[in-house]
């Protein structure tokens, strides 16, 4: 009986590791990041984000990319160097969970975070306190709002944002 339980546990561990997904596979499986997957491919960054990491990705949804004028998005896709700079501006080295962000950011001041492209993102946390409520916390990355946090992949984490952020 013990051997069966141990064998089942080992089998479960093996099955889980076989089906683990990297950041790219996790984003594709989500279904809201088709444009992101397309532009990552166009920029030649898919293999990087499938690598060991860990990475934290502030991932714009398809709706976020749709906010960009089509002419601007097309021009970006046709300029691989600029596209790569924009996309790597959404990536931070290391695995940073939402609790790490909200604990480390001072309200009103924000926190400068170095991205993979070398430029800083500003992460700001704003908690609105209302009488008789726990308050509502909003996290901003530059001008984008974080709409979902802690989508865990085997090589990092994805935080969903509602706009594409552009390096200065």
Residue pairs with C-beta under 8 A, 6 or more apart in sequence:
20 154
21 29
21 153
21 154
22 49
22 50
22 51
22 53
22 153
22 154
22 155
23 49
23 50
23 53
23 55
23 57
23 153
23 155
23 156
23 158
24 37
24 40
24 46
24 49
24 50
25 50
25 153
26 151
26 152
26 153
26 158
27 33
27 36
27 37
27 57
27 59
27 158
28 34
28 37
30 151
32 61
32 62
32 63
32 160
33 59
33 61
33 62
34 62
35 60
35 62
35 65
35 66
36 59
36 60
36 61
36 62
36 65
37 46
39 65
39 76
39 77
39 83
39 87
40 46
40 49
40 87
42 77
42 80
42 83
43 80
43 83
43 84
43 87
44 80
44 84
45 84
45 87
45 88
49 55
49 57
49 91
49 155
50 155
51 155
52 155
53 95
53 155
53 156
54 93
54 94
54 95
54 155
54 156
54 157
55 91
55 92
55 93
55 94
55 95
55 116
55 155
55 156
55 157
56 91
56 92
56 93
56 94
56 95
56 96
56 156
56 157
56 158
56 159
57 90
57 91
57 92
57 156
57 157
57 158
57 159
58 90
58 91
58 92
58 121
58 141
58 144
58 146
58 159
58 161
58 165
59 90
59 158
59 159
59 160
59 161
60 90
60 144
60 161
60 162
60 163
60 164
60 165
61 147
61 160
61 161
61 162
63 162
64 144
64 161
64 162
64 163
64 164
65 73
65 164
67 163
67 164
68 76
68 164
76 82
76 83
76 86
77 83
84 117
85 117
85 167
86 164
86 166
86 167
88 115
88 116
88 117
89 115
89 116
89 117
89 119
89 121
89 165
89 166
89 167
90 115
90 161
90 164
90 165
91 115
91 116
91 117
92 113
92 114
92 115
92 116
92 121
93 114
93 116
95 156
95 157
96 157
97 149
97 150
97 157
98 139
98 146
98 149
98 150
98 159
101 111
101 123
101 125
101 139
101 159
102 125
102 137
102 139
104 111
105 111
105 123
105 124
105 125
107 124
107 125
107 126
107 127
108 124
108 126
109 124
110 122
110 123
110 124
110 125
110 140
111 122
111 123
111 124
112 120
112 121
112 122
113 120
113 121
113 122
113 123
114 120
115 121
115 167
117 167
119 167
119 168
121 141
121 142
121 165
122 140
122 141
122 142
123 139
123 140
123 141
124 139
124 140
125 137
125 138
125 139
125 140
126 137
126 138
126 139
126 140
127 135
127 136
127 137
127 138
128 135
128 136
128 137
128 138
129 135
130 136
138 145
138 146
139 145
139 146
139 149
139 159
140 146
141 159
141 161
141 165
142 165
143 163
143 165
144 161
144 162
144 163
144 164
144 165
145 161
145 162
145 163
146 159
146 160
146 161
147 160
147 161
147 162
148 159
148 160
149 159
149 160
150 157
150 159
151 157
151 158
151 159
151 160
